[in-house]
Amino acid sequence: MEGTAFTPALEGIQHVKLEEGDMLTTPFLEVCKHILPVIDKFGASMILVKSDIGGNISRLESKHSSNPSDFNHLYNMVRAEVEAKTAKASSSCTNGLLWLTRAMDFLVALFHNLLEHKDWTMSQACTDAYGKTLKKWHGWLASSSFTVAMKLAPDRKKFMEVLGGSGDIYADIEKFCTSFSPLLEENHKFLASVGLDDLKAS
């Protein structure tokens, strides 16, 4: 593997925003897609996260393809649903963007833990990241399933070796966390501005 498992996402992040600051739909979703192969390396512990992320990407892509010029900017999908009063529906793109952003928050927190706490096991890094991000939005059932899944986390050393390829995995994780976090933060700010950043799982 040329570079690390993060190389494609790091390249993609540079194209997510226009100079005037608007977030573009396809480049943002592409970055999220580039993280799916990284999630694969977690094996069974991340099956729930992967299917959730994949489902939300598909939902947003399908909305985008229904009107590529209008929905070229990521937040236009949300604005359209807010206007149509469908944003709070569980099948809405607003909900899809919110949960996709939350899942990415979890992954960034997890990667950050691997960076900051070299002595932690993968299970510790996962559980801590979950507690800081997704847990407060999950109901009891999702939370229990997640807790069980975290116990299946792979061996940390092997995981890092697989992700490393021919590059510096710790340097790339740091770059990814630093460059992707502000984009996620921006999503939250926008969703909060339309009163939709605090929807819970039903």
Secondary structure, 3 states (H helix, E strand, C coil): CCCCCCHHHHHHHCCCECCCCCEEHHHHHHHHHHHHHHHHCCHHHHHHHHHHHHHHHHHHHHHHHHCCCHHHEHHHHHHHHHHHCCCCCCCCHHHHHHHHHHHHHHHHHHHHHHHHCCCCCHHHHHHHHHHHCCHHHCCHHHHHHHHHHHCCCCCHHHHHHHHHCCCCHHHHHHHHHHHHHHHHHHHHHHHHHCCCCCCCCC
